[in-house]
Amino acid sequence: MTTLMLGRDNPSLSTLIEMAAKGIVIVERGNKPAFAFMPVDEEDLRTWQLGENPDFLEIMRRSWARLQTEGGISLTEARHRLLTEQ
């Protein structure tokens, strides 16, 4: 991990990208972490996009509310039901 101080170390964006390819780069402002640069793969990108998708977030909100009011089943029970329906 590399730590840079904003104002003292001012690398270009392309330099930050090159540095992040080798490991996480933390940029501090006033001795406090302000930004982190790190490499991402396709799976990381899809996960981030899904977490920012308002339609998906609404589905998750409704599902959580339904679980709170109606309850749910265990993973073991879900597997059992799926296997016996075949």
DSSP file (Angstrom, degrees, kcal/mol; ACC not computed):
  #  RESIDUE AA STRUCTURE BP1 BP2  ACC     N-H-->O    O-->H-N    N-H-->O    O-->H-N    TCO  KAPPA ALPHA  PHI   PSI    X-CA   Y-CA   Z-CA
    1    1 A M              0   0    0      0, 0.0     2,-0.4     0, 0.0    24,-0.2   0.000 360.0 360.0 360.0 139.1    0.0    0.0    0.0
    2    2 A T  E     -a   25   0A   0     22,-2.6    24,-3.4    17,-0.0     2,-0.5  -0.932 360.0-156.7-116.0 139.1    1.2    3.5   -0.9
    3    3 A T  E     -a   26   0A   0     -2,-0.4     2,-0.3    22,-0.2    24,-0.2  -0.965  10.1-173.9-118.1 130.7    0.2    6.7    0.9
    4    4 A L  E     -a   27   0A   0     22,-3.2    24,-3.4    -2,-0.5     2,-0.6  -0.903  19.6-133.1-120.4 150.1    0.3   10.1   -0.7
    5    5 A M  E >>  -a   28   0A   0     -2,-0.3     4,-3.5    22,-0.2     3,-1.1  -0.914  23.1-125.1-106.5 121.5   -0.3   13.5    0.8
    6    6 A L  T 34 S+     0   0    0     22,-3.6    24,-0.3    -2,-0.6     4,-0.1  -0.442  98.6  22.5 -63.2 131.3   -2.6   15.8   -1.1
    7    7 A G  T 34 S+     0   0    0      2,-0.4    -1,-0.2    -2,-0.2     3,-0.2  -0.147 126.9  51.0 100.7 -37.1   -0.7   19.1   -1.7
    8    8 A R  T <4 S+     0   0    0     -3,-1.1     2,-0.6     1,-0.3    -2,-0.2   0.853 116.6  34.3 -95.0 -48.3    2.7   17.5   -1.2
    9    9 A D     <  +     0   0    0     -4,-3.5    -2,-0.4     2,-0.0    -1,-0.3  -0.943  66.1 169.5-109.0 117.4    2.4   14.6   -3.6
   10   10 A N        +     0   0    0     -2,-0.6    -4,-0.1    -3,-0.2     2,-0.0  -0.546   8.3 174.5-129.2  68.7    0.3   15.4   -6.7
   11   11 A P        -     0   0    0      0, 0.0    -2,-0.0     0, 0.0    -7,-0.0  -0.336  36.1-103.6 -71.6 157.5    0.7   12.7   -9.3
   12   12 A S     >  -     0   0    0      1,-0.1     4,-2.4    -2,-0.0     5,-0.2  -0.273  32.5-105.8 -71.8 165.6   -1.4   12.7  -12.4
   13   13 A L  H  > S+     0   0    0      1,-0.2     4,-2.4     2,-0.2     5,-0.2   0.901 122.2  53.6 -60.9 -41.1   -4.4   10.5  -12.8
   14   14 A S  H  > S+     0   0    0      1,-0.2     4,-2.1     2,-0.2    -1,-0.2   0.876 108.5  49.9 -63.5 -36.0   -2.5    8.2  -15.2
   15   15 A T  H  > S+     0   0    0      2,-0.2     4,-2.6     1,-0.2    -1,-0.2   0.911 109.5  51.3 -67.2 -42.0    0.3    7.9  -12.6
   16   16 A L  H  X S+     0   0    0     -4,-2.4     4,-2.6     2,-0.2    -2,-0.2   0.895 109.4  50.8 -60.6 -40.0   -2.2    7.0   -9.9
   17   17 A I  H  X S+     0   0    0     -4,-2.4     4,-1.4     2,-0.2    -1,-0.2   0.921 111.0  47.9 -63.9 -43.7   -3.7    4.3  -12.2
   18   18 A E  H  < S+     0   0    0     -4,-2.1     4,-0.5     1,-0.2    -2,-0.2   0.908 113.5  47.8 -62.8 -41.7   -0.3    2.8  -12.8
   19   19 A M  H >X S+     0   0    0     -4,-2.6     3,-1.4     1,-0.2     4,-0.7   0.902 108.7  54.0 -65.9 -40.7    0.5    2.9   -9.0
   20   20 A A  H 3< S+     0   0    0     -4,-2.6     3,-0.4     1,-0.3    -1,-0.2   0.769  96.1  66.9 -67.3 -25.5   -2.9    1.3   -8.2
   21   21 A A  T 3< S+     0   0    0     -4,-1.4    -1,-0.3     1,-0.2    -2,-0.2   0.752 106.2  43.3 -64.5 -21.7   -2.1   -1.6  -10.6
   22   22 A K  T <4 S-     0   0    0     -3,-1.4     2,-0.3    -4,-0.5    -1,-0.2   0.587 133.6 -43.9 -98.2 -14.1    0.7   -2.5   -8.2
   23   23 A G  S  < S-     0   0    0     -4,-0.7    -1,-0.4    -3,-0.4    14,-0.1  -0.891  80.4 -46.8 162.1 169.6   -1.3   -2.1   -5.0
   24   24 A I        -     0   0    0     -2,-0.3   -22,-2.6    -3,-0.1     2,-0.5  -0.337  46.1-155.2 -64.4 137.5   -3.8    0.2   -3.1
   25   25 A V  E     -aB   2  37A   0     12,-2.8    12,-3.0   -24,-0.2     2,-0.5  -0.974   4.7-161.4-117.1 120.4   -2.9    3.9   -3.2
   26   26 A I  E     -aB   3  36A   0    -24,-3.4   -22,-3.2    -2,-0.5     2,-0.6  -0.879   2.6-157.9-101.6 128.7   -4.3    6.0   -0.3
   27   27 A V  E     -aB   4  35A   0      8,-2.8     7,-3.0    -2,-0.5     8,-1.8  -0.938  12.4-158.1-107.8 122.9   -4.4    9.8   -0.8
   28   28 A E  E     -aB   5  33A   0    -24,-3.4   -22,-3.6    -2,-0.6     2,-0.4  -0.753  11.3-165.9-102.5 147.3   -4.6   11.8    2.4
   29   29 A R  E >  S- B   0  32A   0      3,-2.9     3,-0.8    -2,-0.3   -22,-0.1  -0.981  82.7  -7.0-129.4 118.3   -5.8   15.3    2.9
   30   30 A G  T 3  S-     0   0    0     -2,-0.4    -1,-0.1   -24,-0.3   -25,-0.0   0.891 129.9 -57.9  63.6  39.8   -4.9   16.9    6.3
   31   31 A N  T 3  S+     0   0    0      1,-0.2    -1,-0.2   -25,-0.1   -26,-0.0   0.663 118.8 106.9  63.5  19.0   -3.4   13.6    7.5
   32   32 A K  E <  S-B   29   0A   0     -3,-0.8    -3,-2.9    -5,-0.0    -1,-0.2  -0.984  81.1-102.7-125.2 139.1   -6.8   11.9    7.0
   33   33 A P  E     +B   28   0A   0      0, 0.0    -5,-0.3     0, 0.0     3,-0.1  -0.366  44.6 164.9 -58.5 131.2   -7.5    9.4    4.3
   34   34 A A  E     +     0   0A   0     -7,-3.0     2,-0.3     1,-0.4    -6,-0.2   0.683  60.1  11.2-117.3 -35.8   -9.6   11.1    1.6
   35   35 A F  E     -B   27   0A   0     -8,-1.8    -8,-2.8     2,-0.0    -1,-0.4  -0.982  54.7-154.7-145.4 152.9   -9.4    8.7   -1.4
   36   36 A A  E     -B   26   0A   0     -2,-0.3     2,-0.5   -10,-0.2   -10,-0.2  -0.999   7.1-162.0-129.6 132.9   -8.3    5.2   -2.3
   37   37 A F  E     +B   25   0A   0    -12,-3.0   -12,-2.8    -2,-0.4   -14,-0.0  -0.955  24.2 153.9-111.6 128.9   -7.2    4.0   -5.7
   38   38 A M        -     0   0    0     -2,-0.5   -17,-0.1   -14,-0.2   -18,-0.1  -0.993  45.1 -96.7-152.4 153.5   -7.2    0.3   -6.3
   39   39 A P        -     0   0    0      0, 0.0     2,-0.3     0, 0.0   -15,-0.0  -0.422  37.4-162.9 -71.0 147.9   -7.5   -2.0   -9.3
   40   40 A V        -     0   0    0     -2,-0.1     2,-0.2     4,-0.0     0, 0.0  -0.962   4.6-150.0-128.1 149.1  -10.9   -3.5  -10.0
   41   41 A D     >  -     0   0    0     -2,-0.3     4,-2.2     1,-0.0     5,-0.2  -0.517  40.5 -89.6-106.2-178.2  -11.9   -6.4  -12.1
   42   42 A E  H  > S+     0   0    0      1,-0.2     4,-2.5     2,-0.2     5,-0.2   0.870 126.5  52.9 -61.1 -37.9  -15.1   -7.1  -14.1
   43   43 A E  H  > S+     0   0    0      2,-0.2     4,-2.4     1,-0.2    -1,-0.2   0.914 108.6  49.7 -65.5 -42.4  -16.8   -8.8  -11.1
   44   44 A D  H  > S+     0   0    0      2,-0.2     4,-2.4     1,-0.2    -2,-0.2   0.918 111.6  49.7 -59.3 -43.5  -16.0   -5.8   -8.8
   45   45 A L  H  X S+     0   0    0     -4,-2.2     4,-2.6     1,-0.2    -2,-0.2   0.921 110.8  48.2 -64.2 -45.1  -17.4   -3.4  -11.4
   46   46 A R  H  X S+     0   0    0     -4,-2.5     4,-2.5     2,-0.2    -1,-0.2   0.902 111.3  51.3 -62.4 -40.7  -20.7   -5.4  -11.8
   47   47 A T  H  X S+     0   0    0     -4,-2.4     4,-2.2     2,-0.2    -2,-0.2   0.929 111.8  46.6 -61.9 -45.6  -21.1   -5.6   -8.0
   48   48 A W  H  X S+     0   0    0     -4,-2.4     4,-0.9     1,-0.2    -2,-0.2   0.926 112.4  50.0 -62.4 -45.0  -20.7   -1.8   -7.7
   49   49 A Q  H >< S+     0   0    0     -4,-2.6     3,-0.6     1,-0.2     4,-0.5   0.896 110.6  49.8 -62.6 -39.9  -23.1   -1.2  -10.6
   50   50 A L  H >< S+     0   0    0     -4,-2.5     3,-1.1     1,-0.2    -1,-0.2   0.904 107.6  53.9 -64.5 -41.3  -25.7   -3.5   -9.0
   51   51 A G  H 3< S+     0   0    0     -4,-2.2    -1,-0.2     1,-0.3    -2,-0.2   0.660 111.8  45.7 -67.7 -15.9  -25.3   -1.8   -5.7
   52   52 A E  T << S+     0   0    0     -4,-0.9    -1,-0.3    -3,-0.6    -2,-0.2   0.420  85.3 110.1-103.0  -2.3  -26.0    1.6   -7.4
   53   53 A N    <>  -     0   0    0     -3,-1.1     4,-2.5    -4,-0.5     5,-0.2  -0.652  56.8-155.7 -80.7 116.5  -29.0    0.3   -9.4
   54   54 A P  H  > S+     0   0    0      0, 0.0     4,-2.0     0, 0.0    -1,-0.2   0.843  92.5  53.4 -63.5 -33.5  -32.2    1.9   -8.1
   55   55 A D  H  > S+     0   0    0      2,-0.2     4,-2.0     1,-0.2     5,-0.1   0.936 111.7  44.8 -65.0 -45.6  -34.4   -0.9   -9.4
   56   56 A F  H  > S+     0   0    0      1,-0.2     4,-2.5     2,-0.2    -1,-0.2   0.918 112.0  52.3 -63.9 -43.4  -32.3   -3.5   -7.7
   57   57 A L  H  X S+     0   0    0     -4,-2.5     4,-2.3     1,-0.2    -1,-0.2   0.864 108.7  51.0 -62.3 -35.8  -32.2   -1.5   -4.5
   58   58 A E  H  X S+     0   0    0     -4,-2.0     4,-2.6     2,-0.2    -1,-0.2   0.903 109.0  50.5 -67.7 -41.3  -36.0   -1.2   -4.5
   59   59 A I  H  X S+     0   0    0     -4,-2.0     4,-2.5     1,-0.2    -2,-0.2   0.924 112.2  47.8 -60.1 -44.1  -36.4   -5.0   -5.0
   60   60 A M  H  X S+     0   0    0     -4,-2.5     4,-2.5     2,-0.2    -2,-0.2   0.894 110.8  51.2 -65.2 -39.7  -34.0   -5.5   -2.0
   61   61 A R  H  X S+     0   0    0     -4,-2.3     4,-2.3     2,-0.2    -2,-0.2   0.937 112.7  45.3 -62.8 -46.6  -35.9   -3.0    0.1
   62   62 A R  H  X S+     0   0    0     -4,-2.6     4,-2.5     1,-0.2    -2,-0.2   0.902 113.2  50.6 -63.4 -40.9  -39.3   -4.7   -0.6
   63   63 A S  H  X S+     0   0    0     -4,-2.5     4,-2.4    -5,-0.2    -2,-0.2   0.911 110.8  48.3 -63.5 -42.8  -37.8   -8.2    0.0
   64   64 A W  H  X S+     0   0    0     -4,-2.5     4,-2.2     2,-0.2    -2,-0.2   0.912 112.1  49.4 -64.0 -43.0  -36.3   -7.1    3.4
   65   65 A A  H  X S+     0   0    0     -4,-2.3     4,-1.9     1,-0.2    -2,-0.2   0.908 111.5  49.1 -63.1 -41.8  -39.6   -5.5    4.4
   66   66 A R  H  X>S+     0   0    0     -4,-2.5     4,-3.3     1,-0.2     5,-0.6   0.907 109.6  51.7 -64.9 -41.3  -41.5   -8.7    3.4
   67   67 A L  H  X5S+     0   0    0     -4,-2.4     4,-1.7     1,-0.2    -1,-0.2   0.900 109.6  50.7 -60.6 -40.6  -39.0  -10.8    5.4
   68   68 A Q  H  <5S+     0   0    0     -4,-2.2    -1,-0.2     1,-0.2    -2,-0.2   0.866 120.3  33.7 -66.5 -36.6  -39.5   -8.6    8.4
   69   69 A T  H  <5S+     0   0    0     -4,-1.9    -2,-0.2    -5,-0.1    -1,-0.2   0.843 132.5  26.2 -89.2 -35.6  -43.3   -8.9    8.3
   70   70 A E  H  <5S-     0   0    0     -4,-3.3    -3,-0.2     1,-0.2    -2,-0.2   0.604  97.6-136.4-105.2 -14.5  -43.8  -12.5    7.0
   71   71 A G     << -     0   0    0     -4,-1.7     2,-0.2    -5,-0.6    -1,-0.2  -0.289  17.7-123.5  81.9-175.7  -40.7  -14.2    8.1
   72   72 A G        -     0   0    0     -4,-0.1     2,-0.3    -2,-0.1    -5,-0.0  -0.786  13.2-101.0-150.4-169.0  -38.6  -16.5    6.0
   73   73 A I        -     0   0    0     -2,-0.2     2,-0.0     1,-0.1    -2,-0.0  -0.861  37.4 -99.7-124.5 160.7  -37.1  -20.0    5.8
   74   74 A S     >  -     0   0    0     -2,-0.3     4,-2.4     1,-0.1     5,-0.1  -0.300  31.5-112.9 -74.5 162.9  -33.7  -21.4    6.4
   75   75 A L  H  > S+     0   0    0      1,-0.2     4,-2.5     2,-0.2     5,-0.2   0.879 119.5  55.4 -61.8 -38.4  -31.2  -22.1    3.6
   76   76 A T  H  > S+     0   0    0      1,-0.2     4,-2.4     2,-0.2    -1,-0.2   0.923 108.9  46.6 -60.5 -45.1  -31.5  -25.8    4.4
   77   77 A E  H  > S+     0   0    0      2,-0.2     4,-2.7     1,-0.2    -2,-0.2   0.898 110.8  52.5 -65.4 -40.4  -35.3  -25.6    4.0
   78   78 A A  H  X S+     0   0    0     -4,-2.4     4,-2.4     2,-0.2    -2,-0.2   0.922 110.8  47.5 -61.1 -44.1  -35.0  -23.7    0.7
   79   79 A R  H  X S+     0   0    0     -4,-2.5     4,-2.6     2,-0.2     5,-0.2   0.924 111.3  51.4 -61.5 -44.6  -32.6  -26.4   -0.6
   80   80 A H  H  X S+     0   0    0     -4,-2.4     4,-2.1     1,-0.2    -2,-0.2   0.929 111.3  47.2 -59.3 -46.7  -34.9  -29.1    0.5
   81   81 A R  H  X S+     0   0    0     -4,-2.7     4,-1.1     1,-0.2    -1,-0.2   0.908 112.8  48.8 -62.4 -42.8  -37.9  -27.5   -1.2
   82   82 A L  H  < S+     0   0    0     -4,-2.4     4,-0.4     1,-0.2    -1,-0.2   0.892 113.1  47.4 -65.0 -39.2  -35.9  -27.0   -4.4
   83   83 A L  H >< S+     0   0    0     -4,-2.6     3,-0.5     1,-0.2    -1,-0.2   0.826 111.8  49.1 -73.3 -31.7  -34.7  -30.5   -4.5
   84   84 A T  H 3< S+     0   0    0     -4,-2.1    -1,-0.2    -5,-0.2    -2,-0.2   0.655 102.0  63.4 -83.7 -14.1  -38.1  -32.1   -3.8
   85   85 A E  T 3<        0   0    0     -4,-1.1    -1,-0.2     1,-0.2    -2,-0.2   0.605 360.0 360.0 -81.4 -11.7  -39.8  -30.1   -6.5
   86   86 A Q    <         0   0    0     -3,-0.5    -1,-0.2    -4,-0.4    -2,-0.1   0.484 360.0 360.0 -76.6 360.0  -37.7  -31.6   -9.3
